[in-house]
Amino acid sequence: MTGSEMVEIPGTDLLLVSQVAHRERVNRSTVLRWIEKGLPTVEASREQLGYLIAMNLLKSIPQHKVYLIRVEDLQRISSIREYPKHTRRPRKGKTIGEGSSERL
């Protein structure tokens, strides 16, 4: 499904992982990582899957779980995206001198 085909269903407050990825301009695996970090989801029921297929949002019933995310929970993404406080990112840069393990 391309970005131009991505439409929200009027009258519903649930979005697919791919729709959230499109809205946040990230890829699907990033949204799945946010789910692992605590973004609340609802697993789609068989009836919801049938509706998603009828609306051409899914081509068929997938082998994996289909997660639905409430629009109201999208505000939590900013806190999930934050880098943990009081931690240091590994430094990337040039090493000092030949064969030295120190980095700039």
trRosetta pair geometry for C-beta under 8 A, 3 or more apart (Angstrom, degrees):
i j d omega theta_ij theta_ji phi_ij phi_ji
1 5 4.9 -121 -167 85 85 127
1 6 6.3 108 141 -71 114 77
1 18 6.7 86 63 145 124 151
1 57 7.3 15 -91 -151 161 47
2 5 5.1 92 56 8 72 102
2 6 7.4 -119 104 -21 41 88
3 6 5.4 -44 -153 12 39 120
3 22 5.8 158 -123 -141 83 119
5 56 7.8 -90 -180 125 119 113
6 18 7.2 -136 -115 130 118 99
6 19 5.9 161 -167 -112 109 74
6 22 4.8 -83 163 150 170 178
8 12 7.6 -155 170 67 85 91
8 15 6.7 -46 -119 -100 96 98
8 19 6.7 108 -90 -163 75 139
9 12 4.6 17 90 30 108 125
9 14 8.0 -6 49 66 118 78
9 55 6.3 -24 -96 -153 118 164
9 57 7.6 -59 -52 -50 112 146
13 70 5.4 21 132 -152 102 77
13 71 4.6 -103 -164 16 80 106
13 72 6.6 13 176 -12 131 91
14 42 6.9 -67 -124 50 125 123
14 48 7.9 -44 103 -149 158 134
14 68 4.1 5 -174 175 117 122
14 69 6.9 132 -156 61 63 32
14 70 6.1 -39 -96 -92 62 52
14 71 7.6 -102 -64 -24 18 79
15 19 4.1 -126 -173 88 102 128
15 20 5.3 123 114 -53 128 83
15 23 7.5 -21 -172 -6 161 138
15 68 6.8 141 63 -160 31 68
15 69 5.1 -35 64 64 87 87
15 70 7.8 136 16 -117 81 5
15 71 6.4 96 -19 -73 111 73
15 74 7.9 36 27 -66 140 118
16 19 4.6 99 54 2 78 102
16 20 7.2 -143 94 -3 43 83
16 52 7.3 102 -72 -134 124 134
16 57 6.4 174 -27 165 145 123
16 58 8.0 168 -105 -59 149 95
16 66 7.0 -45 -131 -173 95 100
16 67 7.7 111 -153 80 52 60
16 68 6.6 -42 -89 -106 45 65
16 69 7.8 41 152 18 3 88
17 20 5.8 -55 -151 37 33 110
17 21 6.3 36 150 -22 66 106
17 28 5.7 71 133 -149 110 89
17 31 4.8 155 -164 108 88 138
17 32 6.5 32 -155 -63 142 77
17 35 7.6 -46 -109 -39 114 135
17 66 7.8 -140 0 -159 105 60
17 67 5.4 65 -52 65 108 101
17 69 7.0 100 -84 -14 53 117
18 21 5.5 -50 -146 35 33 116
18 22 6.4 36 153 -21 64 104
18 28 5.8 -20 -93 -97 68 110
19 22 5.6 -50 -148 35 32 112
19 23 6.4 32 153 -18 64 106
20 23 5.7 -55 -146 38 33 111
20 24 6.0 11 161 -2 68 114
20 31 5.1 119 94 -126 116 140
20 69 5.3 21 -58 51 141 147
20 74 6.9 -163 -130 -107 103 104
21 24 6.3 -68 -139 50 24 97
21 26 5.4 -103 -147 79 73 72
21 27 5.9 3 -161 178 129 17
21 28 4.9 -59 -60 -81 161 51
21 30 6.8 123 -120 58 96 98
21 31 4.8 -97 -68 -24 88 131
22 25 7.5 22 -177 -74 28 42
23 74 7.5 -42 109 -139 145 142
24 30 7.8 -137 102 104 128 126
24 31 7.3 140 45 -80 137 100
24 74 8.0 -160 -64 -155 110 106
24 77 6.5 -123 -106 177 140 161
26 30 3.9 -83 157 70 128 150
26 31 6.5 147 91 -43 117 80
27 30 5.4 107 60 1 65 101
27 31 7.8 -130 106 0 40 87
28 31 5.8 -56 -157 35 40 110
28 32 6.4 39 148 -19 70 105
29 32 5.4 -50 -147 37 38 115
29 33 6.4 45 150 -23 66 100
30 33 5.5 -51 -152 32 33 114
30 34 6.7 37 148 -20 64 100
31 34 5.5 -48 -152 32 37 114
31 35 6.6 43 147 -23 64 99
31 39 7.6 -81 -170 64 68 161
31 69 7.9 -105 -174 -32 118 152
32 35 5.4 -46 -152 30 37 116
32 36 6.7 40 148 -19 63 100
33 36 5.5 -50 -153 34 36 114
33 37 6.5 29 149 -14 65 107
34 37 5.5 -60 -148 42 35 109
34 38 7.8 -72 171 55 59 54
34 39 4.3 37 138 -17 95 136
34 77 6.3 -7 -152 -125 149 82
34 80 5.0 81 -145 133 92 147
34 81 7.6 -18 -103 -65 113 71
35 38 7.9 -175 -173 42 25 14
35 39 4.9 -70 -91 60 46 102
35 41 5.5 5 -132 -24 114 134
35 67 6.2 -7 -114 175 152 172
35 69 8.0 -114 -89 -83 102 116
37 80 5.1 127 103 -155 128 106
38 76 7.6 -111 112 157 94 133
38 80 6.4 -162 62 -104 93 113
39 69 6.7 -11 150 -126 113 124
39 73 6.5 114 -170 149 78 118
39 76 6.1 159 -118 96 72 121
39 77 6.7 28 -105 -88 123 71
39 80 5.8 -23 -60 -62 93 167
40 69 7.3 124 91 -137 62 75
40 70 6.9 -13 97 25 110 107
40 73 4.9 -120 56 -132 103 150
40 76 7.3 81 9 34 91 160
41 67 4.1 -19 -173 -167 143 112
41 68 6.4 133 -167 64 81 41
41 69 5.4 -48 -107 -84 78 72
42 67 7.2 129 64 -161 38 63
42 68 4.8 -32 66 66 91 98
42 69 7.8 173 20 -80 76 27
42 70 7.3 71 -7 -41 113 90
43 65 5.5 -59 -134 -168 107 117
43 66 7.1 105 -162 71 62 56
43 67 6.3 -47 -100 -102 53 59
43 68 7.5 129 -136 16 6 85
44 48 4.3 -132 -162 94 88 125
44 49 5.3 112 134 -59 122 79
44 52 7.0 -18 -156 -13 151 141
44 65 7.7 153 31 179 84 70
44 66 4.0 -21 22 89 131 108
44 67 7.2 -139 -18 -90 88 9
44 68 5.4 106 -71 -28 84 110
45 48 4.7 97 50 8 74 102
45 49 7.0 -131 97 -6 40 86
46 49 5.5 -50 -148 34 33 114
46 50 6.5 38 151 -21 64 103
47 50 5.6 -52 -152 34 32 114
47 51 6.5 33 149 -18 64 104
48 51 5.5 -52 -149 36 35 114
48 52 6.3 37 152 -20 66 104
48 66 7.8 -160 108 94 111 127
48 68 7.0 -70 165 -43 151 146
49 52 5.6 -53 -147 36 32 112
49 53 6.4 33 153 -18 65 104
49 58 6.8 -49 -159 55 71 158
49 61 5.5 51 164 -112 138 90
49 66 6.3 133 -96 34 96 148
50 53 5.8 -54 -149 36 31 111
50 54 6.3 31 152 -19 65 107
51 54 5.6 -54 -146 37 32 112
51 55 6.3 21 156 -10 65 110
52 55 5.9 -61 -144 45 29 105
52 57 4.4 -83 -165 70 81 111
52 58 4.4 49 127 6 110 111
52 66 7.3 -148 36 165 168 159
53 56 7.6 32 -179 -79 33 28
53 57 7.6 -88 -66 53 22 70
53 58 5.0 -55 -79 76 64 96
53 59 7.3 15 -128 140 84 9
53 60 6.7 51 -116 -111 122 26
53 61 7.2 -42 -61 -56 135 66
56 59 7.9 26 -152 -88 61 53
58 61 7.5 61 139 -86 137 32
58 62 6.9 -103 -156 -28 125 98
58 66 7.2 -38 -86 -110 145 149
62 66 6.1 120 40 -60 121 100
69 73 5.9 -119 -178 73 85 122
69 74 7.0 94 140 -69 118 78
70 73 4.5 88 67 0 91 106
70 74 7.8 -132 101 -22 56 75
71 74 5.8 -30 -167 -5 43 118
72 75 7.0 -34 175 8 47 108
73 76 5.4 -30 -177 14 68 119
74 77 5.7 -19 -173 -10 55 118
75 78 7.0 -35 -180 13 50 105
76 79 5.9 -59 -167 42 58 106
76 80 6.0 54 140 -21 82 109
77 80 5.5 -62 -146 41 36 111
77 81 5.9 38 157 -25 71 108
78 81 5.8 -54 -145 34 28 113
78 82 7.1 44 153 -38 59 94
79 82 5.8 -34 -155 6 38 118
82 85 7.8 -3 145 -44 119 80
83 87 7.1 -129 156 67 94 108
83 89 7.2 -41 -161 -61 148 108
84 87 4.7 43 89 10 102 132
91 103 5.3 161 105 102 122 139
91 104 7.9 -158 159 83 130 44
92 103 7.9 -86 -147 -175 11 148
93 103 5.3 118 66 176 95 106
93 104 4.6 -104 128 65 135 89
94 103 7.1 147 85 -153 34 73
94 104 5.2 20 64 13 81 123
95 100 5.5 167 164 76 106 86
95 101 7.2 -64 -143 -141 122 14
95 102 6.6 116 -160 79 76 51
95 103 5.6 -59 -103 -99 57 62
95 104 7.5 -168 -115 -11 11 81
96 100 5.0 -55 79 89 73 151
96 102 4.7 -23 34 90 115 107
96 103 7.0 177 -11 -119 85 12
96 104 6.1 125 -60 -60 90 78
97 100 4.2 75 69 -15 100 130
97 102 7.7 45 33 53 100 104
